[in-house]
Amino acid sequence: MRVQLAQQAQEILGKSDLVIITERVDDVALLIGQMVQMGVVEVLDRHIPRHWKQRGLSWGWTAVIWLGVCLSKGGGPGDDITIR
C-alpha cells in the first residue's frame, strides 16, 4: 500500500511516499496458543481419559484445535460451520 505523506513528514523523512507492507496473521494459531497457555488441553485431558488403544492426539488437543477453527469462523453468514 502506498500512502502520500504530509508536508511535515516529507521534510523529516525526505520522501513523499511511504510504502506499508502488511502481513495477514491467522487467528486460529492465536486462539490455539491462548487456549494452550490457559491450560485447556490439560484440563480436558484430565477429565476425558484416553482409550487404551488410542494413538495420536489426545482428546484435549483434538478439542482445542476444533474450538480454534470454530471460533475463528465466527459463525457469521456464509460460514460452513454451524455451532449448536
N, C-alpha and C positions, 0 to 999 in steps of 0.2 A: 504494500500500500504506500502510495506517495502522498505526502502532506506538504502543503505550502506553508512555510514558516512566517511568523510575524516579523516585522521590520527589526524589532529589537533583538529577536532570536537570530535573525540573519546576520546582524552585526557581530553578535557574540560568537556564533559558530562559524561564520564565514561561508555559509552555504544558504541557498534559497530553498532547497528541497530536503526533506527528511524522509528516509526510507525506513519503514517499520516492517519487520518480519515477524509474523505471528505463527505459533505452533499450537495445534489442537491437542489438548490433554484429555484423554478419555476418562470419564468419571467412574467407569467400572473399577479400574485399578485403584482409584482414590477410595471408593466405597469399600472394596475388599480390604484395603490397607487399614482403614479406620476400624472395621469390624475385627480384624486380627489384633490390632492394638488394644481394643476393648476386651479382648479375650473371649469373643463369641464362640470361636472354634472349640476352645477347651470346655466351656460351659456346656455346649451341645454334646460334645463327646462324652462328658461326664454323665449326662442324663440319657443319651441314646447309645447304648453299648454296641460294639461291632459284633457281627456274627462271626463265629469261629472260622468260617470258610471265606469271609470277606477279604478281598485284596484291594489294593489301590487306595483311593481317597476315603477318608473316614466320613461319617455322616455329618460331622461338624463342618469339614471343608466343603462337602457337597452342598450343604445348606447355605454357607456363606457365599459361595460362587453363584448359586441360583438367586439368592437375595440381591446380590450386587447387580446382576443382569436385570432382574425385575425392577429394582428401584431406579436403575439408570434409564429404563424405558419411560418411566413416569406415568404410564397408564393413560396417556392422553389419546386424543382421536388419531386413528391411523396406526396405532401400535398393534403389534401382532400378539402381545401377551396380555391376558386379562387376569387380574388378581381378584379372587373371590373370597 
